[in-house]
């Protein structure tokens, strides 16, 4: 018997992919845990292209 754990998804913030960059700190904070890890796509509910853009922006923001 398998038990399925329900994950709580946060509401998706609808912003065009072109507007996601390393300067939009308030947007990127929704996709980072309190420990600084990037939240997985399964939890955030983003599609693949949106999640890749968010990931790239977070990594660039960390470097700067």
Secondary structure, DSSP 8 states (H G I E B T S, - for coil): ----------------GGG--TT-HHHHHTTB-TTS-B--HHHH---HHHHHHHHHHHHHHHH-
